Every structure is written in C-alpha cells, then in structure tokens.
Amino acid sequence: GAVVSQHPSWVICKSGTSVKIECRSLDFQATTMFWYRQFPKQSLMLMATSNEGSKATYEQGVEKDKFLINHASLTLSTLTVTSAHPEDSSFYICSARAGAQETQYFGPGTRLLVL
Amino acid sequence: QKEVEQDPGPLSVPEGAIVSLNCTYSNSAFQYFMWYRQYSRKGPELLMYTYSSGNKEDGRFTAQVDKSSKYISLFIRDSQPSDSATYLCAMSERGGYQKVTFGTGTKLQVIP
C-alpha cells in the first residue's frame, strides 16, 4: 500500500519560535497533499490543500501567514508553524492523494507541544 | 447540524462480538464513502472505500452504504482486541480534488 511519512514525529518548542513539519509520499507521486489538525477527542480538521507547484488553498479560519505550506515536489510538502504559541499545540497530520484517485493516505502525524 | 454525524462512543464489546459502527450525513451529493481506523497517537489508516450505494466486504469488515437514508455502516465480525481503536467515517462528493469530510470518530474497545 501507499506509504506517507512525516518528520518529526513529535516536537517541543518555545513560544515564538517556528516549527517545520515534513510530509513525504514514499512510493507514489502525490499531486495533492492535505494538512489536518486534530485536537484531543476531536476529528480531523482540514487546514489546507496543496497541489504541487501551486499555492495552497486554506480553509476558512486558518491563517495562511501563520501556517505556511510549501508543496515543492510530487513527494514532499512542508508545513511551517510560524511564531508558535501554546494554543497551536496539537496533532498535525498530513495526507496525500495521487491524481484522480479518491483515497487519501495519511502520515503517522506530528505531535507539537509549544511551551 | 454537522454534515456528518457519528456517535463518539466509547463502544465496548467482548472479543468475538459483531460490531456495528454508523454514520449519518446530510449532503446528498456525497458519493464516495470511506472508513478509517486510527490508533491512539497515530494517523488514520484506510480500511474500506466504497462508491455510491451497496455493500463491500473485505475479510472481517463489511461496509454498507444506503444513500436513500444517508446512512453508512461498518460491520466488524469476530472482533479482536487489536480492533480497539477509533473508527472514522469519511465521505466526499466526487473525484479529483474534492475535499473529504470526516466524522468525529467512534472509539471502540474490544475486551478480551
């Protein structure tokens, strides 16, 4: 099956610093990648959709200047949380989809703790 | 009203039981239906993927879609402790780059 990796798996940072999370599709080319955030006991909340080579589309209420997304290649997308604050602490999950296929394959997630 | 409604549980069953997980939805345009399993602190894993109405079986798992009632189900036969996880239903309108809407997930515990 398709494999999506994320790095790092967990990160602790100080308030005000920036954190970059990588999402890679290991065995397929992902023309579309998605970034989700998940708070405890809640479902996945889509933050943004990124297509390779173009700007990401952000969901309503998600600050594009705070959550920078880059999808520079067909196998890599990055999410940078800029000037992180404690309320940004969450579980960030990416997923990838290849072309016209419907199924998304999820990464294992990155747990972010901002102190 | 949420687009997708799913009972959060938790649902506790004895090992070997048949488990029924359900979701209802309000958007009649949904055509693709998925079930994901998510273990604690892990990303969701795709279990079943169906298009339109009908049944689909894969091993111990059976997915049912009733578009007329806007109701989907996932049945797990001979449940095992390793099935203990949160199960998320998900659905989308059509192919291409349409976003997927997730339910909030049902937490299942299979007791040995």
Contacts between the chains, C-beta under 8 A, distances in Angstrom:
chain1	res1	chain2	res2	distance
A	4	B	43	7.7
A	6	B	43	7.6
A	32	B	97	5.7
A	34	B	99	7.6
A	41	B	8	7.4
A	42	B	104	6.6
A	43	B	88	6.5
A	43	B	102	4.9
A	43	B	103	6.3
A	43	B	104	4.2
A	43	B	105	5.6
A	44	B	44	7.3
A	44	B	88	7.3
A	44	B	102	4.9
A	46	B	99	5.9
A	46	B	100	7.8
A	49	B	97	6.9
A	49	B	99	6.4
A	51	B	97	7.1
A	91	B	41	7.4
A	93	B	43	5.0
A	93	B	44	7.5
A	95	B	43	7.7
A	100	B	95	5.3
A	100	B	96	6.1
A	101	B	95	7.8
A	102	B	32	5.0
A	102	B	34	8.0
A	102	B	49	6.9
A	102	B	92	6.6
A	102	B	95	5.7
A	103	B	34	7.1
A	103	B	46	5.8
A	103	B	49	5.5
A	104	B	46	7.5
A	104	B	100	6.3
A	105	B	46	6.8
A	106	B	36	7.6
A	106	B	43	3.8
A	106	B	44	4.8
A	106	B	45	7.0
A	106	B	46	7.8
A	107	B	43	5.2
A	108	B	42	5.7
A	108	B	43	4.7
A	109	B	41	7.1
A	109	B	42	6.4
A	109	B	43	4.7
A	111	B	41	6.9
